[in-house]
């Protein structure tokens, strides 16, 4: 009897490591288990999108594409007061957008570089095991080893989960929390790679809600703030205007570039700004607090870019910034006033020693899809209509007219 007991005991000891190994041998990749009806809502910030200004990204997997090679996804973003909805297609090897409607392409790019960033290491063709200590290395010089570090209980707005921490250390701890049975991470905090000082966030995201619905979720009922005509805005116009101006106080030079050179009303223009020292244009100011105002022909403020995204000011930590703005003023000119409030850390009272403003006039074309008729054509049409009414009223026929 003792012999059989010892045999069973040692057999159990041999099986325990196998059981433990299988418990930790789960593999994963971004998009694993994704199916029709799944929806997700995230708060996200990305350093390349207005210096990590928080936006909300929501998406719903509507169905498979007709050829089965991807998923049709309805995508919504809330960027301050700007709400955009559109269609994108996720791939199946990785849920990377292979197509996006032009007006949401910038936002699906944020999704690509944040929520599914780990697809650089794991795909459906090459899933990664949580027992592997190294999934790869970051792309920076001397990049850290990316891999599972530990398991943690993590709580986000979308729930509380037992998650694997995928991370690396380079100056600070970078962490992405992955729940093995969910297609996307539930949280991520990743920092930029800097040589000195405290690194700012590269991106931060957190799951707000997830579920499955065979009909369009309620969050997609939001009304898009897309300006009429924006859906047919040109996407291949690379023309640009590039210039520099001294502020009214001569304390700073603002170099700017916008494209396209003549945007249409209702279409976006991309504006790049550089805040430079007046006596050394190659040297940029840091920590610039500013705003972009839309003003009328008399210089009266009719809109603020900062206000439109729910911010008090705009911020350029390294002295340059890129903004995409929809042209709302009618032709022939849109007036922008770039107002430097001062310098100093974000959300603090700035030093106003370098405050000042410049005015930029952007030549504006008529809205697309709206035909522009010359006055002479309108007059001819009016005469023809009037004659038709006259002839009808008096029942006049050309056969009775004498010439």
C-alpha positions as CSV (number, residue, x, y, z in Angstrom):
1,X,0.0,0.0,0.0
2,X,2.8,2.4,0.9
3,X,4.5,1.5,-2.4
4,X,1.5,2.7,-4.4
5,X,1.1,5.8,-2.3
6,X,4.7,6.8,-2.9
7,X,4.3,6.1,-6.6
8,X,1.2,8.3,-6.8
9,X,2.9,11.0,-4.7
10,X,6.0,11.3,-7.0
11,X,3.8,11.1,-10.1
12,X,1.9,14.1,-8.8
13,X,5.2,16.0,-8.2
14,X,6.1,15.4,-11.8
15,X,2.7,16.6,-13.0
16,X,2.7,19.8,-10.9
17,X,5.4,21.6,-13.0
18,X,3.6,20.7,-16.2
19,X,0.4,22.1,-14.8
20,X,2.1,25.3,-13.7
21,X,3.8,25.7,-17.0
22,X,0.6,25.3,-18.9
23,X,-1.0,27.9,-16.6
24,X,1.6,30.5,-17.6
25,X,1.9,29.4,-21.2
26,X,-1.0,31.4,-22.5
27,X,-0.1,33.2,-25.7
28,X,-1.5,36.5,-27.0
29,X,-1.4,39.0,-29.7
30,X,-3.4,42.3,-30.3
31,X,-6.7,41.4,-31.8
32,X,-6.8,37.8,-30.4
33,X,-10.5,36.7,-30.1
34,X,-11.9,39.8,-31.8
35,X,-15.3,39.1,-33.2
36,X,-18.3,40.8,-34.8
37,X,-20.2,43.0,-32.3
38,X,-17.3,43.7,-30.0
39,X,-17.0,47.4,-29.0
40,X,-14.4,49.3,-27.0
41,X,-14.1,52.8,-25.6
42,X,-10.7,54.3,-24.5
43,X,-9.3,57.5,-23.2
44,X,-6.0,58.1,-25.0
45,X,-3.2,60.6,-25.3
46,X,-0.3,60.5,-27.8
47,X,2.6,62.8,-27.8
48,X,2.3,63.4,-31.6
49,X,-1.3,64.4,-31.2
50,X,-1.2,67.9,-29.7
51,X,1.4,67.0,-27.2
52,X,-0.6,64.3,-25.5
53,X,-3.9,66.1,-25.2
54,X,-6.5,63.5,-24.1
55,X,-9.0,62.3,-26.6
56,X,-11.6,59.5,-26.6
57,X,-11.5,56.7,-29.1
58,X,-14.5,54.4,-29.5
59,X,-15.0,51.6,-32.0
60,X,-17.5,48.9,-32.9
61,X,-16.7,45.8,-35.0
62,X,-19.7,45.8,-37.4
63,X,-19.0,42.7,-39.5
64,X,-16.4,40.9,-41.6
65,X,-15.4,42.4,-44.9
66,X,-16.9,40.7,-48.0
67,X,-13.6,38.9,-48.7
68,X,-13.2,37.9,-45.1
69,X,-9.7,39.5,-44.9
70,X,-10.7,42.1,-42.3
71,X,-13.3,43.7,-40.2
72,X,-15.5,46.7,-41.0
73,X,-15.3,48.9,-38.0
74,X,-17.3,52.0,-37.1
75,X,-15.0,54.5,-35.4
76,X,-15.8,57.6,-33.3
77,X,-13.5,60.1,-31.7
78,X,-14.2,62.9,-29.2
79,X,-11.5,65.5,-29.4
80,X,-12.6,68.3,-27.2
81,X,-15.6,69.8,-29.0
82,X,-14.8,68.1,-32.2
83,X,-16.6,64.8,-32.8
84,X,-15.7,62.7,-35.8
85,X,-17.3,59.4,-37.0
86,X,-16.3,57.2,-39.9
87,X,-15.5,53.8,-41.3
88,X,-12.2,52.0,-41.0
89,X,-11.1,48.4,-41.8
90,X,-9.0,46.4,-39.3
91,X,-6.8,43.6,-40.6
92,X,-6.8,40.1,-39.2
93,X,-3.1,39.3,-38.9
94,X,-3.1,42.4,-36.7
95,X,-5.9,44.9,-36.0
96,X,-4.0,47.6,-37.8
97,X,-6.3,49.9,-39.9
98,X,-5.7,49.1,-43.6
99,X,-8.3,51.7,-44.6
100,X,-9.8,54.7,-42.9
101,X,-12.1,57.5,-44.1
102,X,-9.9,60.6,-44.6
103,X,-11.5,62.6,-41.8
104,X,-10.7,60.0,-39.2
105,X,-7.3,58.9,-40.5
106,X,-5.4,61.0,-38.0
107,X,-7.3,59.4,-35.1
108,X,-6.9,55.8,-36.3
109,X,-3.2,56.6,-36.5
110,X,-3.3,57.5,-32.8
111,X,-5.0,54.1,-32.2
112,X,-2.3,52.4,-34.2
113,X,0.5,54.0,-32.2
114,X,-1.0,53.4,-28.8
115,X,-3.6,50.8,-28.2
116,X,-2.2,48.2,-30.6
117,X,1.5,49.2,-30.3
118,X,2.4,45.7,-29.1
119,X,1.6,44.3,-32.6
120,X,5.2,45.3,-33.4
121,X,6.1,42.1,-31.4
122,X,3.0,39.9,-31.5
123,X,0.6,39.0,-34.4
124,X,-1.8,36.2,-35.2
125,X,1.0,34.7,-37.3
126,X,3.5,35.0,-34.4
127,X,1.7,35.2,-31.0
128,X,3.8,35.6,-27.9
129,X,3.8,33.4,-24.9
130,X,3.5,35.0,-21.5
131,X,6.2,32.7,-20.2
132,X,8.7,34.2,-22.7
133,X,10.8,36.8,-20.8
134,X,11.6,38.8,-24.0
135,X,9.2,39.6,-26.8
136,X,11.6,42.1,-28.5
137,X,13.3,45.4,-28.0
138,X,12.2,49.0,-28.4
139,X,13.5,50.8,-31.4
140,X,15.4,53.5,-29.7
141,X,19.2,53.4,-29.3
142,X,20.0,51.1,-26.4
143,X,16.3,50.1,-26.3
144,X,14.9,48.1,-23.5
145,X,13.8,44.5,-23.6
146,X,10.0,44.3,-23.9
147,X,8.3,41.3,-22.2
148,X,6.1,40.1,-19.4
149,X,7.3,41.4,-16.0
150,X,4.6,40.4,-13.6
151,X,0.9,39.8,-13.0
152,X,-1.2,42.5,-11.4
153,X,-4.8,43.3,-10.5
154,X,-5.5,46.5,-12.4
155,X,-8.6,48.7,-12.1
156,X,-9.6,51.0,-14.9
157,X,-12.9,52.7,-15.7
158,X,-13.9,49.7,-17.7
159,X,-13.5,47.2,-14.9
160,X,-11.0,45.4,-12.7
161,X,-8.8,42.7,-14.3
162,X,-6.0,40.2,-13.5
163,X,-3.5,41.3,-16.1
164,X,0.0,40.6,-17.3
165,X,2.3,43.6,-17.2
166,X,4.2,43.8,-20.5
167,X,7.0,46.4,-20.0
168,X,10.5,47.5,-20.0
169,X,12.7,49.9,-18.1
170,X,14.7,52.7,-19.5
171,X,15.1,55.5,-17.0
172,X,11.5,54.8,-15.9
173,X,9.1,51.9,-15.9
174,X,7.0,51.6,-19.1
175,X,3.9,49.3,-18.6
176,X,1.1,47.9,-20.8
177,X,-1.5,45.8,-19.0
178,X,-2.7,42.8,-21.1
179,X,-5.6,40.6,-20.1
180,X,-5.1,37.2,-21.9
181,X,-8.7,36.7,-22.9
182,X,-9.2,40.3,-24.3
183,X,-8.3,41.5,-27.8
184,X,-6.7,44.8,-26.6
185,X,-4.8,45.9,-23.6
186,X,-6.8,47.6,-20.8
187,X,-4.2,50.2,-19.9
188,X,-0.8,51.6,-20.9
189,X,1.7,54.2,-19.7
190,X,4.7,54.6,-22.0
191,X,7.3,57.4,-21.8
192,X,9.4,59.2,-24.5
193,X,13.0,58.3,-24.7
194,X,15.1,61.3,-23.5
195,X,18.7,61.6,-22.6
196,X,18.2,63.9,-19.6
197,X,15.5,65.2,-17.3
198,X,12.1,63.7,-16.5
199,X,10.6,62.0,-19.7
200,X,7.1,63.2,-20.7
201,X,4.5,60.6,-21.7
202,X,4.8,59.0,-25.2
203,X,1.3,57.7,-24.8
204,X,-1.3,56.9,-22.1
205,X,-4.5,54.9,-22.6
206,X,-7.2,53.4,-20.4
207,X,-10.2,51.3,-21.2
208,X,-13.5,53.0,-20.5
209,X,-16.0,50.3,-21.6
210,X,-16.2,47.1,-23.5
211,X,-19.0,44.8,-24.5
212,X,-20.7,43.1,-27.5
213,X,-23.7,44.3,-29.4
214,X,-25.2,43.1,-32.7
215,X,-26.6,46.5,-33.2
216,X,-24.9,49.9,-33.3
217,X,-24.0,50.8,-29.7
218,X,-25.5,53.9,-28.2
219,X,-22.2,55.8,-28.2
220,X,-22.3,55.9,-32.0
221,X,-25.4,58.0,-31.9
222,X,-23.3,61.0,-31.3
223,X,-23.7,63.7,-34.0
224,X,-20.5,64.2,-36.0
225,X,-19.2,67.8,-36.1
226,X,-17.8,67.2,-39.6
227,X,-18.3,70.3,-41.7
228,X,-20.5,69.7,-44.8
229,X,-18.3,69.1,-47.8
230,X,-15.4,67.9,-45.7
231,X,-15.9,64.3,-46.9
232,X,-14.9,65.4,-50.4
233,X,-11.9,67.5,-49.4
234,X,-8.8,66.8,-51.5
235,X,-6.3,64.5,-49.8
236,X,-3.5,64.8,-52.3
237,X,-2.9,68.5,-52.3
238,X,0.7,69.0,-51.1
239,X,0.9,72.7,-51.9
240,X,2.0,74.9,-48.9
241,X,2.8,78.4,-47.7
242,X,5.9,78.9,-45.6
243,X,7.0,82.2,-44.0
244,X,8.2,83.8,-40.7
245,X,6.8,86.8,-38.9
246,X,8.0,88.9,-35.9
247,X,5.5,89.2,-33.1
248,X,4.1,92.7,-32.4
249,X,6.4,92.9,-29.4
250,X,9.4,91.8,-31.4
251,X,10.2,89.4,-28.6
252,X,9.8,86.2,-30.7
253,X,9.7,85.0,-34.3
254,X,7.0,82.7,-35.4
255,X,7.8,80.5,-38.4
256,X,4.8,78.9,-39.9
257,X,3.9,76.5,-42.7
258,X,0.4,75.5,-43.7
259,X,-0.9,73.1,-46.3
260,X,-2.7,73.1,-48.7
261,X,-1.9,76.6,-49.8
262,X,-5.5,77.5,-50.7
263,X,-7.8,75.3,-48.6
264,X,-11.5,75.1,-49.2
265,X,-14.1,76.4,-46.7
266,X,-15.2,73.3,-44.7
267,X,-11.9,71.5,-45.3
268,X,-8.9,71.0,-43.0
269,X,-5.6,72.9,-43.2
270,X,-2.5,71.6,-41.4
271,X,-0.6,74.4,-39.6
272,X,2.9,73.9,-38.3
273,X,4.4,76.5,-35.9
274,X,7.9,77.1,-34.7
275,X,8.5,79.6,-31.9
276,X,12.0,81.0,-32.4
277,X,14.4,83.5,-30.8
278,X,14.5,86.7,-32.8
279,X,18.3,86.8,-33.0
280,X,18.9,83.1,-33.6
281,X,16.1,81.5,-35.7
282,X,17.7,78.1,-35.3
283,X,17.0,78.2,-31.5
284,X,13.5,77.5,-30.4
285,X,11.8,78.6,-27.2
286,X,10.6,75.7,-25.0
287,X,7.3,75.5,-22.9
288,X,5.4,78.0,-25.0
289,X,1.8,78.6,-24.0
290,X,-0.3,80.0,-26.8
291,X,-3.6,80.0,-28.7
292,X,-4.8,80.3,-32.2
293,X,-7.8,82.6,-32.7
294,X,-10.0,82.8,-35.7
295,X,-10.8,86.5,-36.3
296,X,-13.1,88.3,-38.7
297,X,-12.2,91.1,-41.1
298,X,-12.3,93.6,-38.2
299,X,-10.1,91.6,-35.9
300,X,-12.9,90.4,-33.7
301,X,-12.4,87.0,-32.1
302,X,-14.9,84.4,-33.5
303,X,-13.2,81.2,-32.2
304,X,-10.3,79.7,-30.3
305,X,-8.6,76.4,-31.2
306,X,-7.8,75.8,-27.5
307,X,-11.4,76.3,-26.5
308,X,-12.6,74.0,-29.3
309,X,-10.6,71.1,-27.8
310,X,-11.6,71.9,-24.2
311,X,-8.3,73.4,-23.2
312,X,-7.4,76.8,-21.7
313,X,-4.3,77.2,-23.9
314,X,-2.3,75.3,-26.4
315,X,1.2,74.1,-25.4
316,X,4.4,73.6,-27.3
317,X,6.9,71.9,-25.0
318,X,9.8,72.0,-27.4
319,X,8.9,75.1,-29.3
320,X,7.0,73.6,-32.2
321,X,3.5,72.4,-32.7
322,X,1.3,71.0,-35.5
323,X,-2.4,71.6,-35.6
324,X,-5.1,70.5,-38.0
325,X,-7.9,73.1,-38.3
326,X,-11.1,73.1,-40.3
327,X,-11.6,76.3,-42.3
328,X,-14.9,77.8,-41.3
329,X,-14.7,81.3,-42.7
330,X,-16.0,82.0,-46.2
331,X,-13.8,83.1,-49.1
332,X,-11.7,84.9,-50.0
333,X,-9.6,85.0,-46.8
334,X,-9.5,83.3,-43.4
335,X,-7.7,85.3,-40.7
336,X,-5.8,83.6,-37.9
337,X,-4.1,85.3,-34.9
338,X,-1.3,83.3,-33.2
339,X,-1.2,84.7,-29.7
340,X,1.8,83.8,-27.5
341,X,0.6,84.1,-23.9
342,X,4.0,83.4,-22.4
343,X,6.5,80.6,-21.5
344,X,6.3,78.2,-18.6
345,X,5.3,74.7,-17.6
346,X,1.8,73.6,-18.8
347,X,-1.1,74.5,-16.5
348,X,1.0,77.2,-14.7
349,X,1.0,81.0,-14.9
350,X,3.4,81.8,-17.7
351,X,6.2,84.3,-17.8
352,X,4.8,87.0,-20.2
353,X,8.2,88.5,-21.1
354,X,7.9,86.9,-24.6
355,X,4.2,87.4,-25.1
356,X,3.0,88.8,-28.5
357,X,1.0,87.9,-31.6
358,X,1.2,87.6,-35.3
359,X,-1.6,87.5,-37.9
360,X,-1.7,85.0,-40.7
361,X,-4.1,85.4,-43.6
362,X,-5.0,82.2,-45.4
363,X,-6.4,82.5,-48.9
364,X,-9.7,80.5,-48.9
365,X,-11.5,78.7,-51.7
366,X,-15.3,78.1,-51.9
367,X,-16.7,75.0,-50.4
368,X,-16.5,71.9,-52.5
369,X,-19.7,70.5,-53.9
370,X,-21.3,73.9,-54.0
371,X,-21.3,75.3,-57.6
372,X,-20.2,78.9,-58.0
373,X,-22.3,80.8,-60.6
374,X,-21.2,84.2,-61.9
375,X,-23.5,87.1,-61.4
376,X,-24.1,87.4,-65.2
377,X,-25.3,83.8,-65.4
378,X,-27.7,84.4,-62.5
379,X,-29.1,87.5,-64.2
380,X,-29.6,85.6,-67.5
381,X,-31.4,82.8,-65.7
382,X,-33.6,85.4,-63.9
383,X,-34.6,87.0,-67.2
384,X,-35.4,83.6,-68.8
385,X,-37.6,82.7,-65.8
386,X,-39.4,86.1,-65.9
387,X,-40.1,85.8,-69.6
388,X,-41.5,82.4,-69.1
389,X,-43.8,83.6,-66.4
390,X,-44.9,86.6,-68.6
391,X,-45.6,84.4,-71.6
392,X,-47.6,82.0,-69.5
393,X,-49.7,84.7,-67.8
394,X,-50.7,86.5,-71.1
395,X,-50.9,83.3,-73.1
396,X,-48.7,84.9,-75.8
397,X,-47.4,82.7,-78.6
398,X,-44.6,83.4,-81.0
399,X,-46.9,82.9,-83.9
400,X,-48.9,86.1,-83.2
401,X,-45.9,88.3,-82.7
402,X,-45.1,90.8,-85.5
403,X,-41.5,91.6,-86.2
